[in-house]
Amino acid sequence: MNVGFVQNDPVFGAVEGNLEQVAEQIAGLRADLLVLPELFTTGY
């Protein structure tokens, strides 16, 4: 099993932008499981 870890710099309240940022980061990953920060979409 390949695990991918994603660390991003979310902007508070910019849900769509945060999702786009993460989508760009994971586009090239070949992982079976992705681990993302809690509340990465809302920027808290």
N, CA, C and O atoms as a Maestro MAE file, in Angstrom:
{
 s_m_m2io_version
 :::
 2.0.0
}

f_m_ct {
 s_m_title
 :::
 protein
 m_atom[176] {
  # First column is atom index #
  i_m_mmod_type
  r_m_x_coord
  r_m_y_coord
  r_m_z_coord
  i_m_residue_number
  s_m_chain_name
  s_m_pdb_residue_name
  s_m_pdb_atom_name
  i_m_atomic_number
  :::
  1 25 0.841 -1.164 0.000 1 A "MET " " N  " 7
  2 3 0.000 0.000 0.000 1 A "MET " " CA " 6
  3 2 0.893 1.235 0.000 1 A "MET " " C  " 6
  4 15 1.825 1.336 0.798 1 A "MET " " O  " 8
  5 25 0.606 2.166 -0.890 2 A "ASN " " N  " 7
  6 3 1.326 3.435 -0.959 2 A "ASN " " CA " 6
  7 2 0.508 4.516 -0.275 2 A "ASN " " C  " 6
  8 15 -0.669 4.704 -0.581 2 A "ASN " " O  " 8
  9 25 1.142 5.227 0.658 3 A "VAL " " N  " 7
  10 3 0.470 6.284 1.408 3 A "VAL " " CA " 6
  11 2 1.079 7.619 1.009 3 A "VAL " " C  " 6
  12 15 2.300 7.777 0.986 3 A "VAL " " O  " 8
  13 25 0.211 8.580 0.696 4 A "GLY " " N  " 7
  14 3 0.665 9.927 0.360 4 A "GLY " " CA " 6
  15 2 0.253 10.904 1.444 4 A "GLY " " C  " 6
  16 15 -0.885 10.890 1.914 4 A "GLY " " O  " 8
  17 25 1.191 11.752 1.833 5 A "PHE " " N  " 7
  18 3 0.916 12.775 2.840 5 A "PHE " " CA " 6
  19 2 0.923 14.132 2.158 5 A "PHE " " C  " 6
  20 15 1.842 14.454 1.405 5 A "PHE " " O  " 8
  21 25 -0.105 14.925 2.425 6 A "VAL " " N  " 7
  22 3 -0.223 16.236 1.796 6 A "VAL " " CA " 6
  23 2 -0.186 17.309 2.872 6 A "VAL " " C  " 6
  24 15 -0.922 17.246 3.857 6 A "VAL " " O  " 8
  25 25 0.677 18.288 2.672 7 A "GLN " " N  " 7
  26 3 0.725 19.440 3.562 7 A "GLN " " CA " 6
  27 2 0.515 20.669 2.692 7 A "GLN " " C  " 6
  28 15 1.223 20.872 1.706 7 A "GLN " " O  " 8
  29 25 -0.463 21.488 3.064 8 A "ASN " " N  " 7
  30 3 -0.746 22.670 2.267 8 A "ASN " " CA " 6
  31 2 -0.833 23.899 3.154 8 A "ASN " " C  " 6
  32 15 -0.748 23.804 4.378 8 A "ASN " " O  " 8
  33 25 -1.004 25.049 2.525 9 A "ASP " " N  " 7
  34 3 -1.123 26.324 3.234 9 A "ASP " " CA " 6
  35 2 -2.494 26.901 2.895 9 A "ASP " " C  " 6
  36 15 -2.598 27.766 2.026 9 A "ASP " " O  " 8
  37 25 -3.552 26.434 3.571 10 A "PRO " " N  " 7
  38 3 -4.901 26.864 3.220 10 A "PRO " " CA " 6
  39 2 -5.164 28.320 3.592 10 A "PRO " " C  " 6
  40 15 -4.560 28.875 4.510 10 A "PRO " " O  " 8
  41 25 -6.087 28.914 2.844 11 A "VAL " " N  " 7
  42 3 -6.529 30.280 3.107 11 A "VAL " " CA " 6
  43 2 -7.858 30.201 3.840 11 A "VAL " " C  " 6
  44 15 -8.767 29.495 3.403 11 A "VAL " " O  " 8
  45 25 -7.977 30.916 4.948 12 A "PHE " " N  " 7
  46 3 -9.189 30.876 5.760 12 A "PHE " " CA " 6
  47 2 -10.411 31.264 4.933 12 A "PHE " " C  " 6
  48 15 -10.456 32.342 4.341 12 A "PHE " " O  " 8
  49 25 -11.402 30.373 4.899 13 A "GLY " " N  " 7
  50 3 -12.674 30.635 4.241 13 A "GLY " " CA " 6
  51 2 -12.697 30.430 2.737 13 A "GLY " " C  " 6
  52 15 -13.762 30.544 2.131 13 A "GLY " " O  " 8
  53 25 -11.579 30.137 2.117 14 A "ALA " " N  " 7
  54 3 -11.515 29.965 0.665 14 A "ALA " " CA " 6
  55 2 -11.595 28.482 0.317 14 A "ALA " " C  " 6
  56 15 -10.613 27.881 -0.116 14 A "ALA " " O  " 8
  57 25 -12.765 27.909 0.510 15 A "VAL " " N  " 7
  58 3 -12.931 26.460 0.347 15 A "VAL " " CA " 6
  59 2 -12.581 26.013 -1.067 15 A "VAL " " C  " 6
  60 15 -11.810 25.068 -1.236 15 A "VAL " " O  " 8
  61 25 -13.129 26.669 -2.083 16 A "GLU " " N  " 7
  62 3 -12.867 26.249 -3.463 16 A "GLU " " CA " 6
  63 2 -11.387 26.366 -3.812 16 A "GLU " " C  " 6
  64 15 -10.823 25.474 -4.446 16 A "GLU " " O  " 8
  65 25 -10.767 27.452 -3.404 17 A "GLY " " N  " 7
  66 3 -9.343 27.633 -3.676 17 A "GLY " " CA " 6
  67 2 -8.491 26.605 -2.964 17 A "GLY " " C  " 6
  68 15 -7.514 26.108 -3.525 17 A "GLY " " O  " 8
  69 25 -8.854 26.279 -1.730 18 A "ASN " " N  " 7
  70 3 -8.110 25.269 -0.978 18 A "ASN " " CA " 6
  71 2 -8.246 23.899 -1.628 18 A "ASN " " C  " 6
  72 15 -7.278 23.140 -1.696 18 A "ASN " " O  " 8
  73 25 -9.445 23.582 -2.105 19 A "LEU " " N  " 7
  74 3 -9.647 22.299 -2.785 19 A "LEU " " CA " 6
  75 2 -8.847 22.239 -4.085 19 A "LEU " " C  " 6
  76 15 -8.263 21.205 -4.409 19 A "LEU " " O  " 8
  77 25 -8.817 23.340 -4.825 20 A "GLU " " N  " 7
  78 3 -8.045 23.381 -6.070 20 A "GLU " " CA " 6
  79 2 -6.554 23.210 -5.789 20 A "GLU " " C  " 6
  80 15 -5.854 22.512 -6.522 20 A "GLU " " O  " 8
  81 25 -6.078 23.848 -4.730 21 A "GLN " " N  " 7
  82 3 -4.668 23.745 -4.356 21 A "GLN " " CA " 6
  83 2 -4.288 22.292 -4.060 21 A "GLN " " C  " 6
  84 15 -3.253 21.809 -4.521 21 A "GLN " " O  " 8
  85 25 -5.119 21.609 -3.300 22 A "VAL " " N  " 7
  86 3 -4.840 20.217 -2.957 22 A "VAL " " CA " 6
  87 2 -4.978 19.326 -4.192 22 A "VAL " " C  " 6
  88 15 -4.195 18.394 -4.373 22 A "VAL " " O  " 8
  89 25 -5.959 19.604 -5.035 23 A "ALA " " N  " 7
  90 3 -6.135 18.810 -6.255 23 A "ALA " " CA " 6
  91 2 -4.887 18.884 -7.130 23 A "ALA " " C  " 6
  92 15 -4.480 17.881 -7.717 23 A "ALA " " O  " 8
  93 25 -4.283 20.059 -7.218 24 A "GLU " " N  " 7
  94 3 -3.045 20.207 -7.991 24 A "GLU " " CA " 6
  95 2 -1.905 19.420 -7.350 24 A "GLU " " C  " 6
  96 15 -1.094 18.813 -8.049 24 A "GLU " " O  " 8
  97 25 -1.849 19.432 -6.027 25 A "GLN " " N  " 7
  98 3 -0.772 18.724 -5.326 25 A "GLN " " CA " 6
  99 2 -0.881 17.213 -5.489 25 A "GLN " " C  " 6
  100 15 0.139 16.533 -5.609 25 A "GLN " " O  " 8
  101 25 -2.087 16.680 -5.494 26 A "ILE " " N  " 7
  102 3 -2.246 15.225 -5.529 26 A "ILE " " CA " 6
  103 2 -2.385 14.674 -6.940 26 A "ILE " " C  " 6
  104 15 -2.450 13.458 -7.120 26 A "ILE " " O  " 8
  105 25 -2.431 15.538 -7.940 27 A "ALA " " N  " 7
  106 3 -2.652 15.095 -9.316 27 A "ALA " " CA " 6
  107 2 -1.628 14.053 -9.762 27 A "ALA " " C  " 6
  108 15 -1.991 13.098 -10.448 27 A "ALA " " O  " 8
  109 25 -0.378 14.212 -9.394 28 A "GLY " " N  " 7
  110 3 0.653 13.292 -9.851 28 A "GLY " " CA " 6
  111 2 0.983 12.170 -8.881 28 A "GLY " " C  " 6
  112 15 1.840 11.336 -9.173 28 A "GLY " " O  " 8
  113 25 0.328 12.137 -7.751 29 A "LEU " " N  " 7
  114 3 0.638 11.110 -6.755 29 A "LEU " " CA " 6
  115 2 0.037 9.768 -7.138 29 A "LEU " " C  " 6
  116 15 -1.078 9.691 -7.654 29 A "LEU " " O  " 8
  117 25 0.782 8.733 -6.879 30 A "ARG " " N  " 7
  118 3 0.277 7.376 -7.088 30 A "ARG " " CA " 6
  119 2 0.156 6.727 -5.720 30 A "ARG " " C  " 6
  120 15 1.000 5.929 -5.312 30 A "ARG " " O  " 8
  121 25 -0.917 7.090 -5.020 31 A "ALA " " N  " 7
  122 3 -1.099 6.602 -3.651 31 A "ALA " " CA " 6
  123 2 -2.441 5.901 -3.523 31 A "ALA " " C  " 6
  124 15 -3.419 6.258 -4.181 31 A "ALA " " O  " 8
  125 25 -2.461 4.899 -2.663 32 A "ASP " " N  " 7
  126 3 -3.703 4.194 -2.358 32 A "ASP " " CA " 6
  127 2 -4.476 4.911 -1.253 32 A "ASP " " C  " 6
  128 15 -5.698 4.795 -1.161 32 A "ASP " " O  " 8
  129 25 -3.758 5.645 -0.429 33 A "LEU " " N  " 7
  130 3 -4.359 6.364 0.698 33 A "LEU " " CA " 6
  131 2 -3.707 7.733 0.793 33 A "LEU " " C  " 6
  132 15 -2.481 7.844 0.783 33 A "LEU " " O  " 8
  133 25 -4.529 8.782 0.885 34 A "LEU " " N  " 7
  134 3 -4.014 10.139 1.056 34 A "LEU " " CA " 6
  135 2 -4.345 10.633 2.453 34 A "LEU " " C  " 6
  136 15 -5.474 10.490 2.921 34 A "LEU " " O  " 8
  137 25 -3.358 11.214 3.114 35 A "VAL " " N  " 7
  138 3 -3.546 11.778 4.446 35 A "VAL " " CA " 6
  139 2 -3.462 13.292 4.305 35 A "VAL " " C  " 6
  140 15 -2.443 13.834 3.876 35 A "VAL " " O  " 8
  141 25 -4.552 13.968 4.673 36 A "LEU " " N  " 7
  142 3 -4.643 15.422 4.555 36 A "LEU " " CA " 6
  143 2 -4.839 16.038 5.931 36 A "LEU " " C  " 6
  144 15 -5.332 15.371 6.841 36 A "LEU " " O  " 8
  145 25 -4.458 17.308 6.098 37 A "PRO " " N  " 7
  146 3 -4.675 17.962 7.384 37 A "PRO " " CA " 6
  147 2 -6.168 18.085 7.697 37 A "PRO " " C  " 6
  148 15 -6.994 18.254 6.800 37 A "PRO " " O  " 8
  149 25 -6.489 17.996 8.966 38 A "GLU " " N  " 7
  150 3 -7.868 18.184 9.398 38 A "GLU " " CA " 6
  151 2 -8.289 19.616 9.077 38 A "GLU " " C  " 6
  152 15 -7.521 20.551 9.302 38 A "GLU " " O  " 8
  153 25 -9.479 19.791 8.562 39 A "LEU " " N  " 7
  154 3 -10.051 21.098 8.229 39 A "LEU " " CA " 6
  155 2 -9.254 21.851 7.167 39 A "LEU " " C  " 6
  156 15 -9.265 23.082 7.157 39 A "LEU " " O  " 8
  157 25 -8.562 21.142 6.271 40 A "PHE " " N  " 7
  158 3 -7.782 21.818 5.235 40 A "PHE " " CA " 6
  159 2 -8.655 22.614 4.276 40 A "PHE " " C  " 6
  160 15 -8.183 23.572 3.662 40 A "PHE " " O  " 8
  161 25 -9.909 22.234 4.142 41 A "THR " " N  " 7
  162 3 -10.774 22.946 3.198 41 A "THR " " CA " 6
  163 2 -11.164 24.328 3.694 41 A "THR " " C  " 6
  164 15 -11.301 25.254 2.895 41 A "THR " " O  " 8
  165 25 -11.344 24.480 4.997 42 A "THR " " N  " 7
  166 3 -11.812 25.758 5.532 42 A "THR " " CA " 6
  167 2 -10.679 26.669 5.979 42 A "THR " " C  " 6
  168 15 -10.895 27.869 6.148 42 A "THR " " O  " 8
  169 25 -9.502 26.145 6.170 43 A "GLY " " N  " 7
  170 3 -8.365 26.959 6.552 43 A "GLY " " CA " 6
  171 2 -8.254 27.258 8.030 43 A "GLY " " C  " 6
  172 15 -7.496 28.146 8.422 43 A "GLY " " O  " 8
  173 25 -8.985 26.545 8.855 44 A "TYR " " N  " 7
  174 3 -8.858 26.765 10.302 44 A "TYR " " CA " 6
  175 2 -7.546 26.240 10.791 44 A "TYR " " C  " 6
  176 15 -7.250 26.331 11.982 44 A "TYR " " O  " 8
  :::
 }
 m_bond[175] {
  # First column is bond index #
  i_m_from
  i_m_to
  i_m_order
  :::
  1 1 2 1
  2 2 3 1
  3 3 4 2
  4 3 5 1
  5 5 6 1
  6 6 7 1
  7 7 8 2
  8 7 9 1
  9 9 10 1
  10 10 11 1
  11 11 12 2
  12 11 13 1
  13 13 14 1
  14 14 15 1
  15 15 16 2
  16 15 17 1
  17 17 18 1
  18 18 19 1
  19 19 20 2
  20 19 21 1
  21 21 22 1
  22 22 23 1
  23 23 24 2
  24 23 25 1
  25 25 26 1
  26 26 27 1
  27 27 28 2
  28 27 29 1
  29 29 30 1
  30 30 31 1
  31 31 32 2
  32 31 33 1
  33 33 34 1
  34 34 35 1
  35 35 36 2
  36 35 37 1
  37 37 38 1
  38 38 39 1
  39 39 40 2
  40 39 41 1
  41 41 42 1
  42 42 43 1
  43 43 44 2
  44 43 45 1
  45 45 46 1
  46 46 47 1
  47 47 48 2
  48 47 49 1
  49 49 50 1
  50 50 51 1
  51 51 52 2
  52 51 53 1
  53 53 54 1
  54 54 55 1
  55 55 56 2
  56 55 57 1
  57 57 58 1
  58 58 59 1
  59 59 60 2
  60 59 61 1
  61 61 62 1
  62 62 63 1
  63 63 64 2
  64 63 65 1
  65 65 66 1
  66 66 67 1
  67 67 68 2
  68 67 69 1
  69 69 70 1
  70 70 71 1
  71 71 72 2
  72 71 73 1
  73 73 74 1
  74 74 75 1
  75 75 76 2
  76 75 77 1
  77 77 78 1
  78 78 79 1
  79 79 80 2
  80 79 81 1
  81 81 82 1
  82 82 83 1
  83 83 84 2
  84 83 85 1
  85 85 86 1
  86 86 87 1
  87 87 88 2
  88 87 89 1
  89 89 90 1
  90 90 91 1
  91 91 92 2
  92 91 93 1
  93 93 94 1
  94 94 95 1
  95 95 96 2
  96 95 97 1
  97 97 98 1
  98 98 99 1
  99 99 100 2
  100 99 101 1
  101 101 102 1
  102 102 103 1
  103 103 104 2
  104 103 105 1
  105 105 106 1
  106 106 107 1
  107 107 108 2
  108 107 109 1
  109 109 110 1
  110 110 111 1
  111 111 112 2
  112 111 113 1
  113 113 114 1
  114 114 115 1
  115 115 116 2
  116 115 117 1
  117 117 118 1
  118 118 119 1
  119 119 120 2
  120 119 121 1
  121 121 122 1
  122 122 123 1
  123 123 124 2
  124 123 125 1
  125 125 126 1
  126 126 127 1
  127 127 128 2
  128 127 129 1
  129 129 130 1
  130 130 131 1
  131 131 132 2
  132 131 133 1
  133 133 134 1
  134 134 135 1
  135 135 136 2
  136 135 137 1
  137 137 138 1
  138 138 139 1
  139 139 140 2
  140 139 141 1
  141 141 142 1
  142 142 143 1
  143 143 144 2
  144 143 145 1
  145 145 146 1
  146 146 147 1
  147 147 148 2
  148 147 149 1
  149 149 150 1
  150 150 151 1
  151 151 152 2
  152 151 153 1
  153 153 154 1
  154 154 155 1
  155 155 156 2
  156 155 157 1
  157 157 158 1
  158 158 159 1
  159 159 160 2
  160 159 161 1
  161 161 162 1
  162 162 163 1
  163 163 164 2
  164 163 165 1
  165 165 166 1
  166 166 167 1
  167 167 168 2
  168 167 169 1
  169 169 170 1
  170 170 171 1
  171 171 172 2
  172 171 173 1
  173 173 174 1
  174 174 175 1
  175 175 176 2
  :::
 }
}
